[in-house]
Amino acid sequence: MGWFVYLIECRGGSIYTGIAIDVAARYAAHAAGKGARYTRARPPQRLLAVFAMADKSAALREELRIKRLAPAAKRALAATATLPAELAGG
């Protein structure tokens, strides 16, 4: 089972970065107000990007790297990603 790093655009234009095995289920949890504290306070508007990782360790490292980026760099990174069809509806 693979791990993924995902970026969510939240209300107000901020970007949340997280990791999950099942991105669709995790996004649904965020949207239902049962995700991270950050997304409970700033509800998700849409899924920006999903990146497949080799394992949990790689996902955690990539999450940390992305979190350190400036918002403009996060948006540029998201522009390079193609969302899987089942997640594109966000």
Secondary structure, DSSP 4 states (H G I P E B T S, - for coil): --EEEEEEEETTS-EEEEEES-HHHHHHHHHTT-S-HHHHHS-EEEEEEEEEESSHHHHHHHHHHHHTS-HHHHHHHHHT----TTTTT-
